[in-house]
């Protein structure tokens, strides 16, 4: 297991993020499950919405790939976004193990991509059906890993056929996060 990592709002985000600019990242690694939203236009309202507002997440699986679809009230006005899960870019020591998802929580981070500063964080318990889909996909994907090329080819085919809203409609499991003021 990795050393304890300190996540402090207002300080540099302590993990590298390969994706530059606005967007979302969904990752399962040795430390568990995390969702990182990079938002360069985050104002006080967006930060507060991320920190305390209602959210909905759903898992959509197609052709051996898993997507986390998301809707965050107060940040996005136009429906759903999505973030695919992949393992091919993780170093072997960072790959999830048998106990990586035992905590049963999805760690949520809002990051300013220009300054690489952590703007907000929260951690939410995943429902059992949601966690079961995530565990099964992780186990299956690690047993038969895709190359980066195969992953990208499947990803392109899925994105051609499935916009985020359709992924949500066909999701295998849903996680609703209530407003928490």
C-alpha positions in Angstrom: 0.0 0.0 0.0 1.2 3.5 -0.7 2.1 5.9 2.1 -0.5 8.2 3.5 -1.2 11.1 1.2 -2.4 14.4 2.6 -5.2 16.1 0.7 -5.6 19.7 2.0 -8.0 22.2 0.5 -6.2 25.3 -0.8 -2.9 23.4 -1.3 -1.4 21.6 -4.3 -3.2 18.5 -5.3 -0.8 15.8 -4.1 -1.1 13.4 -7.0 -0.1 13.8 -10.6 -2.9 14.2 -13.1 -1.9 13.4 -16.7 -5.0 15.0 -18.2 -4.6 18.7 -18.7 -7.4 21.2 -18.7 -11.0 20.8 -17.7 -12.5 17.3 -17.4 -13.0 14.4 -15.1 -10.9 11.4 -14.1 -12.2 8.2 -12.5 -9.6 6.0 -10.9 -9.4 2.8 -8.9 -6.0 2.1 -7.5 -4.2 0.7 -4.5 -5.8 3.4 -2.3 -9.4 2.9 -3.4 -11.8 4.7 -5.7 -11.6 8.4 -6.6 -13.3 10.9 -8.9 -11.3 14.1 -9.8 -13.1 16.9 -11.5 -10.8 19.6 -13.0 -12.7 22.8 -13.5 -10.8 26.0 -14.4 -13.9 28.2 -14.1 -14.7 27.2 -10.5 -16.1 30.0 -8.5 -17.3 30.1 -4.9 -20.7 28.7 -5.9 -19.2 25.8 -7.8 -16.8 25.0 -4.9 -19.7 25.0 -2.5 -21.9 22.9 -4.8 -19.1 20.3 -5.1 -18.5 20.3 -1.3 -22.1 20.1 -0.1 -24.5 19.8 -3.1 -26.5 16.9 -4.5 -24.7 14.6 -6.9 -25.6 11.5 -8.9 -23.1 8.9 -10.2 -23.8 5.9 -12.3 -21.7 3.0 -13.6 -22.1 2.0 -17.3 -20.3 -1.0 -18.7 -19.8 -1.8 -22.4 -17.3 -4.0 -24.3 -15.2 -4.5 -21.2 -14.9 -0.8 -20.3 -16.5 0.9 -17.3 -17.6 4.6 -17.2 -18.6 6.7 -14.3 -21.3 9.1 -15.4 -21.9 12.1 -13.2 -24.3 15.0 -12.6 -23.4 17.7 -10.0 -26.2 20.1 -9.2 -25.0 23.7 -9.1 -22.0 23.1 -11.4 -23.3 21.7 -14.6 -26.5 22.9 -16.2 -26.5 20.5 -19.1 -27.0 17.0 -17.9 -24.4 14.3 -17.6 -20.7 14.0 -17.9 -18.6 10.8 -17.9 -15.2 9.5 -17.0 -13.9 6.1 -18.2 -12.0 3.8 -15.9 -8.7 2.4 -17.1 -5.7 0.6 -15.6 -3.2 0.5 -18.4 -1.6 3.8 -17.4 -1.1 2.8 -13.7 2.3 1.6 -12.5 2.2 -2.0 -11.2 2.6 -0.8 -7.6 -0.4 1.4 -7.9 -2.8 -1.2 -9.3 -5.7 -2.1 -7.0 -5.4 -5.2 -4.9 -7.9 -7.5 -3.3 -8.6 -5.1 -0.4 -8.4 -1.7 -2.3 -12.2 -1.2 -2.4 -12.9 -2.5 1.2 -13.4 1.0 2.5 -16.4 1.3 0.2 -16.0 5.0 -0.4 -15.7 7.2 -3.4 -13.3 10.0 -2.8 -14.3 13.2 -4.7 -11.9 16.0 -5.5 -12.4 19.3 -7.2 -9.1 20.7 -8.7 -8.2 23.9 -10.4 -6.2 22.6 -13.4 -4.3 25.8 -14.0 -2.9 26.0 -10.5 -3.2 22.3 -9.6 -4.9 23.4 -6.3 -7.4 21.3 -4.5 -10.6 23.4 -4.2 -12.9 21.0 -2.5 -13.1 17.4 -1.3 -15.6 15.0 0.1 -15.9 11.2 0.6 -19.2 9.3 0.1 -20.1 5.7 0.9 -20.9 3.7 -2.3 -24.1 1.6 -2.2 -23.5 -2.1 -2.2 -24.9 -2.7 -5.7 -22.6 0.1 -7.1 -19.6 -1.3 -5.2 -20.4 -4.8 -6.5 -20.3 -3.6 -10.1 -17.0 -1.7 -9.5 -15.4 -4.7 -7.8 -16.5 -7.2 -10.5 -15.2 -4.9 -13.3 -11.9 -4.2 -11.5 -11.3 -7.9 -10.9 -12.2 -8.8 -14.5 -10.1 -6.0 -16.0 -7.0 -6.9 -14.0 -7.3 -10.5 -14.9 -7.4 -9.7 -18.6 -5.7 -6.3 -19.0 -6.1 -4.3 -22.2 -3.2 -2.6 -24.0 -3.4 1.1 -24.3 -4.2 0.7 -28.1 -7.0 -1.8 -27.5 -8.4 0.4 -24.7 -8.4 3.5 -26.9 -10.0 1.7 -29.9 -12.9 0.4 -27.7 -13.2 3.8 -26.0 -13.6 5.5 -29.4 -16.3 3.0 -30.6 -18.3 3.5 -27.4 -18.1 7.3 -27.5 -19.3 7.1 -31.1 -22.5 5.3 -30.0 -23.1 6.4 -26.4 -23.4 10.0 -25.3 -23.2 10.5 -21.5 -27.0 10.7 -21.1 -27.5 7.3 -22.8 -24.8 5.8 -20.6 -26.7 7.0 -17.6 -30.0 5.6 -19.0 -28.4 2.1 -19.4 -26.3 2.2 -16.2 -25.8 -1.0 -14.1 -25.8 0.8 -10.8 -26.6 4.3 -9.4 -25.2 6.3 -6.5 -27.2 9.3 -5.3 -25.5 11.8 -3.0 -27.9 14.0 -1.1 -27.2 17.7 -0.3 -25.2 17.9 2.9 -25.2 21.4 4.4 
